[in-house]
Amino acid sequence: MTFSYRDGVPPALSNVSFKIDAGKTLAIVGRTGSGKTTILNLLTRLYNPPEGSVFIDGHDILNVSLSSLRNQLGCVPQDTFLFSSTIGENIAFADRDFPRFRHNSRRTRCDAVRWAEAESVDSASPHNRAENPGAR
């Protein structure tokens, strides 16, 4: 695939192609400006790739719903980010199947932390799940 963010500018990606077998993991590494973020933006459809250029299980990702597509992908960005909210709410943000974690009760915050398997990190915090980890 070759991709430009807009017409008339040099491509951000040129002749990029890769295949990931089912159940495998891909790490995308490279120098600044090498296209890592562009690949991620296209895979998650923050930008739509050219039609017929990106397939998952034989399906053009343009024909896959955003929620289905994004539920199948995991991403670890190089910059961390926490919302100015509680730890439990930051954990719950990523998964729409767990809206009950957004409520401000101790039980639901505990459930969110257990679900994220973050008990060891969470217990180190003096105020635990209700603590605001800080603004960016």
C-alpha positions, 0 to 999 in steps of 0.5 A: 500500500502507498498512502498520503494524508492528502493529495499532492504531498509525498506519501507517508507510506510507500509500498508497505505490505505485511501479513500477520498470521492468526494468533500472532503479534506484530511489533512496529518499530522504527525511526521517527517519521518511518510510518509507524503511527500512520500504519496504526492510524490506518489499521484502526481507521482513524484514517481510512486506507485506500479501498482494497488495501487492508484486509483482516481475515480476508475482509476489507477493513472498510467493510468492517464496523469500527467497533468490531475492528477496534475490539480485535486490535490491541495497541501499546503507544509509545506515549502513555496517557491518562485522563484526568479522572480516577484510575478505575474510570481510566481502565473502564474507558477502553471497553464499552462492555463495562459501563458499570465501571464508570459509576463512582462506587468502590465495588465497581472500581474494584471490579474494573481494577480486577478486570484489568489485572492491575491489582498490584499497581493499584494497591501501591496507590495510597487512595487506590481506585478513587485517586486521580492520577493527574492531568496531562 
